[in-house]
């Protein structure tokens, strides 16, 4: 079984995979001050919920982290408690994804893992690991693969910012109408 750990600035998400199937997952707050031993207590208690342990079922650990202090503590925890080194996604980790930027060390592990996941889910589904010459459905030439995948996040953010005020206004109107109807239902007959 593989334990995958994704450390973000706010949350850390853990998942246990058996083959390609995600069996269990947990979300805990990211605390930069946690030591390797503290992380072992947290991870051990989460794994124990499903009768898993460091030494019996988990045969590999992969870490994606954008928080350097947490990355180091996790690396120490895995080496000490699992008795094997983790795979840490960081600059220099061979993922099969070309990082075509001026400074590849500035590309976060989360972005690299997202691109690898997109390739695994969509690229290999059609039997290829090659990047498309154009963004699918848009016909825009894609010279830098990570930027092509990341462009989806940009559009999602733009749409969220544009649509959110209308949705909030609609929710306010619906909430006002609903509360006035509830008030009518609860008022004494006249």
Secondary structure per residue as TSV (DSSP state, phi and psi in degrees):
chain	resnum	aa	ss	phi	psi
A	1	X	-	360.0	144.5
A	2	X	E	-106.9	130.4
A	3	X	E	-99.6	117.0
A	4	X	E	-105.2	131.7
A	5	X	E	-124.6	123.5
A	6	X	E	-118.2	107.9
A	7	X	E	-98.1	115.1
A	8	X	-	-106.2	176.8
A	9	X	S	-65.7	-29.2
A	10	X	S	-106.9	-45.6
A	11	X	E	-125.5	153.3
A	12	X	E	-116.6	126.8
A	13	X	E	-111.7	130.4
A	14	X	E	-114.6	141.6
A	15	X	E	-140.5	141.3
A	16	X	E	-109.9	122.0
A	17	X	E	-107.0	136.5
A	18	X	E	-114.0	105.8
A	19	X	T	65.5	-127.3
A	20	X	T	-93.6	-3.4
A	21	X	E	-91.6	127.5
A	22	X	E	-78.2	113.1
A	23	X	E	-88.4	-45.1
A	24	X	E	-143.3	150.9
A	25	X	E	-147.9	152.8
A	26	X	E	-140.3	155.0
A	27	X	E	-128.2	123.9
A	28	X	E	-127.0	160.2
A	29	X	E	-71.7	145.4
A	30	X	-	-83.1	121.2
A	31	X	-	-122.4	110.3
A	32	X	T	-61.9	-22.9
A	33	X	T	-87.6	-7.5
A	34	X	-	-63.1	137.5
A	35	X	-	-88.7	171.9
A	36	X	H	-59.5	-39.7
A	37	X	H	-68.2	-40.6
A	38	X	H	-63.4	-41.6
A	39	X	H	-62.4	-37.8
A	40	X	H	-62.1	-39.0
A	41	X	H	-64.8	-45.9
A	42	X	H	-63.6	-51.8
A	43	X	H	-62.8	-43.2
A	44	X	H	-60.9	-41.1
A	45	X	H	-69.9	-35.9
A	46	X	H	-67.0	-44.9
A	47	X	H	-63.8	-37.9
A	48	X	H	-63.5	-24.2
A	49	X	T	-57.3	-26.9
A	50	X	T	-118.8	26.4
A	51	X	T	56.0	38.4
A	52	X	-	-107.2	156.2
A	53	X	-	-143.1	169.5
A	54	X	T	-61.5	-41.7
A	55	X	T	-93.7	-17.9
A	56	X	T	-97.6	-59.8
A	57	X	T	-98.0	-34.4
A	58	X	-	-75.7	119.7
A	59	X	-	-110.9	-4.5
A	60	X	E	-161.2	150.5
A	61	X	E	-134.2	131.0
A	62	X	E	-121.6	136.5
A	63	X	E	-123.1	129.9
A	64	X	E	-121.4	120.2
A	65	X	E	-142.8	139.2
A	66	X	S	-108.0	10.5
A	67	X	-	-120.1	99.3
A	68	X	H	-54.0	-40.1
A	69	X	H	-65.4	-36.7
A	70	X	H	-69.6	-37.0
A	71	X	H	-58.8	-46.1
A	72	X	H	-65.6	-43.6
A	73	X	H	-64.9	-39.2
A	74	X	H	-65.5	-41.9
A	75	X	H	-58.8	-45.4
A	76	X	H	-65.0	-42.2
A	77	X	H	-62.2	-47.1
A	78	X	H	-63.8	-44.9
A	79	X	H	-62.0	-39.5
A	80	X	H	-77.2	-43.9
A	81	X	H	-96.3	-27.2
A	82	X	T	-97.5	-15.3
A	83	X	S	67.3	24.6
A	84	X	S	-151.6	156.5
A	85	X	-	-78.8	148.2
A	86	X	-	-80.8	162.6
A	87	X	E	-92.6	119.5
A	88	X	E	-110.1	121.2
A	89	X	E	-77.9	115.0
A	90	X	S	-158.0	173.3
A	91	X	T	-53.5	129.9
A	92	X	T	100.8	-16.0
A	93	X	-	-71.8	128.2
A	94	X	-	-77.3	110.8
A	95	X	-	-115.8	-11.3
A	96	X	S	87.2	0.7
A	97	X	-	-104.1	119.0
A	98	X	-	-73.6	129.6
A	99	X	-	-98.8	95.7
A	100	X	-	-97.6	64.8
A	101	X	S	-125.1	166.3
A	102	X	S	-61.5	-37.8
A	103	X	-	-131.3	91.7
A	104	X	G	-56.8	-24.6
A	105	X	G	-68.4	-14.2
A	106	X	G	-85.3	-9.8
A	107	X	S	-81.8	122.4
A	108	X	-	-69.4	151.5
A	109	X	H	-58.5	-34.3
A	110	X	H	-62.6	-39.3
A	111	X	H	-67.4	-41.6
A	112	X	H	-63.2	-46.0
A	113	X	H	-64.0	-38.3
A	114	X	H	-60.2	-43.3
A	115	X	H	-66.4	-43.1
A	116	X	H	-61.6	-42.4
A	117	X	H	-63.6	-43.2
A	118	X	H	-60.8	-41.5
A	119	X	I	-63.0	-42.6
A	120	X	I	-66.1	-43.2
A	121	X	I	-74.6	-40.4
A	122	X	I	-111.4	-40.2
A	123	X	I	-67.4	-47.3
A	124	X	G	-78.0	-16.3
A	125	X	G	-62.6	-28.0
A	126	X	G	-104.7	12.1
A	127	X	T	81.1	26.2
A	128	X	-	-142.5	148.0
A	129	X	-	-109.6	6.6
A	130	X	S	-77.3	148.5
A	131	X	-	-78.5	141.3
A	132	X	-	-69.3	144.0
A	133	X	S	-69.0	-24.8
A	134	X	B	-129.8	154.4
A	135	X	-	-68.4	128.4
A	136	X	T	-55.6	131.1
A	137	X	T	80.1	-13.7
A	138	X	T	-109.3	-24.8
A	139	X	-	70.8	16.4
A	140	X	-	-89.3	126.7
A	141	X	B	-57.7	137.7
A	142	X	-	-117.2	94.4
A	143	X	S	-82.5	-25.7
A	144	X	S	-124.7	104.1
A	145	X	H	-51.6	-48.1
A	146	X	H	-60.4	-32.8
A	147	X	H	-69.5	-32.0
A	148	X	H	-64.1	-43.9
A	149	X	H	-69.8	-41.2
A	150	X	H	-66.8	-24.7
A	151	X	H	-60.1	-28.9
A	152	X	H	-61.7	-38.4
A	153	X	H	-64.4	-40.1
A	154	X	H	-61.7	-47.8
A	155	X	H	-63.9	-38.6
A	156	X	H	-62.1	-44.8
A	157	X	H	-62.8	-43.7
A	158	X	H	-61.1	-46.4
A	159	X	H	-63.8	-40.6
A	160	X	H	-61.8	-42.8
A	161	X	H	-67.2	-35.5
A	162	X	H	-76.2	-37.8
A	163	X	H	-87.9	-28.1
A	164	X	H	-54.5	-45.7
A	165	X	H	-59.8	-37.7
A	166	X	H	-69.2	-40.3
A	167	X	H	-66.2	-39.8
A	168	X	H	-65.9	-40.9
A	169	X	H	-63.8	-43.0
A	170	X	H	-63.5	-42.9
A	171	X	H	-62.7	-38.1
A	172	X	H	-64.8	-41.8
A	173	X	H	-66.3	-44.2
A	174	X	H	-64.0	-43.1
A	175	X	H	-61.9	-39.9
A	176	X	H	-65.9	-44.8
A	177	X	H	-63.9	-45.5
A	178	X	H	-62.3	-43.7
A	179	X	H	-68.5	-34.1
A	180	X	H	-69.0	-36.4
A	181	X	H	-68.2	-40.7
A	182	X	H	-62.4	-39.5
A	183	X	H	-61.7	-39.8
A	184	X	H	-64.6	-39.9
A	185	X	H	-66.6	-33.0
A	186	X	H	-91.7	-7.1
A	187	X	S	-82.3	149.6
A	188	X	-	-68.0	148.4
A	189	X	-	-64.3	146.9
A	190	X	-	-110.2	360.0
